[in-house]
Amino acid sequence: MSLQPQERAARTEALFRETNEAIERGVWPGDRRETVRFRCECSQMECHTIITLTLAEYEYVRDHPRRFVIAVGHENPQAEDVVERHDDHLVVEKRGLSGAEAERLDPRG
């Protein structure tokens, strides 16, 4: 079965999101304002960019199964909309086929 480019990108992003979920689970419970180093959740498989967020900031993004946290400049306008801009990262929301795949692959879903 051959995947569409948007499906392939969504699966890569979901893989990075699962990595970040594991990072979050490994953080000692405590102050939600402490910063944690998360991996960029963009669709570029070779990306190793680190984004620093508090646990509360990461949870805010994860409240929406179609949303991902990515580095500035890593957005894919064909498949997602930027919903928040910050100095060092963006929050994007997948749409269309990518959005449906992101929801389907959501580890919290």
C-alpha positions as CSV (number, residue, x, y, z in Angstrom):
1,M,0.0,0.0,0.0
2,S,1.5,3.3,-1.1
3,L,1.0,6.3,1.2
4,Q,0.1,9.8,0.1
5,P,2.7,12.4,0.9
6,Q,0.4,14.0,3.5
7,E,-0.1,10.6,5.1
8,R,3.6,9.9,5.2
9,A,4.3,13.3,6.7
10,A,1.6,12.8,9.3
11,R,3.1,9.5,10.3
12,T,6.5,11.0,10.8
13,E,5.0,13.8,12.9
14,A,3.1,11.2,14.9
15,L,6.3,9.3,15.5
16,F,8.0,12.5,16.9
17,R,4.9,13.2,19.0
18,E,5.2,9.7,20.5
19,T,8.8,10.4,21.3
20,N,7.8,13.6,23.1
21,E,5.1,11.7,25.0
22,A,7.8,9.4,26.3
23,I,9.9,12.3,27.2
24,E,7.0,13.8,29.2
25,R,6.3,10.5,31.0
26,G,10.0,10.4,32.0
27,V,9.9,13.8,33.7
28,W,9.8,13.7,37.5
29,P,6.4,15.0,38.7
30,G,6.7,18.5,40.1
31,D,6.6,22.0,39.0
32,R,4.8,22.3,35.6
33,R,6.8,25.5,34.9
34,E,10.1,23.7,34.7
35,T,11.4,23.5,31.1
36,V,11.8,20.3,29.3
37,R,13.7,19.6,26.0
38,F,11.2,18.3,23.4
39,R,11.9,17.2,19.9
40,C,10.5,19.2,16.9
41,E,7.4,17.4,15.7
42,C,7.7,18.4,12.0
43,S,7.5,16.1,9.0
44,Q,11.2,16.1,8.3
45,M,12.5,12.7,9.3
46,E,16.1,14.0,9.5
47,C,15.1,16.9,11.9
48,H,16.8,16.8,15.3
49,T,15.8,20.3,16.5
50,I,15.1,20.7,20.2
51,I,12.3,22.9,21.5
52,T,12.3,23.9,25.1
53,L,8.8,24.1,26.7
54,T,7.3,23.8,30.1
55,L,5.2,20.7,30.7
56,A,2.1,23.0,30.9
57,E,2.9,24.4,27.5
58,Y,3.4,21.0,26.0
59,E,0.1,19.8,27.5
60,Y,-1.7,22.8,26.0
61,V,-0.6,21.7,22.6
62,R,-1.5,18.1,23.2
63,D,-5.0,19.1,24.3
64,H,-5.7,19.1,20.5
65,P,-4.9,15.8,18.6
66,R,-4.3,17.7,15.3
67,R,-1.8,20.1,16.9
68,F,2.0,19.8,16.9
69,V,4.9,21.9,18.2
70,I,7.6,22.6,15.6
71,A,10.6,24.8,15.1
72,V,10.2,28.1,13.3
73,G,10.6,27.5,9.5
74,H,9.6,23.8,9.7
75,E,5.9,24.5,8.8
76,N,4.3,22.8,5.9
77,P,1.6,25.2,4.5
78,Q,0.2,22.4,2.2
79,A,-1.0,20.4,5.2
80,E,-1.2,22.6,8.3
81,D,-2.0,26.1,9.6
82,V,0.1,28.0,12.1
83,V,-2.2,28.7,15.1
84,E,0.5,30.2,17.4
85,R,3.8,31.9,16.8
86,H,6.5,32.1,19.5
87,D,10.1,33.2,19.4
88,D,11.5,29.7,19.1
89,H,8.6,27.5,18.0
90,L,5.3,27.3,16.3
91,V,2.1,25.4,17.1
92,V,0.5,24.1,13.9
93,E,-2.8,22.3,13.3
94,K,-3.0,19.6,10.7
95,R,-5.9,19.8,8.2
96,G,-7.4,17.5,5.7
97,L,-5.9,14.0,5.2
98,S,-3.0,15.0,7.5
99,G,-5.3,16.1,10.2
100,A,-7.4,12.9,10.0
101,E,-4.2,10.8,10.2
102,A,-2.9,12.8,13.1
103,E,-6.1,12.1,15.0
104,R,-6.0,8.4,14.1
105,L,-2.4,8.1,15.4
106,D,-2.9,10.2,18.5
107,P,-1.5,8.1,21.4
108,R,-4.1,9.8,23.7
109,G,-7.0,9.1,21.5
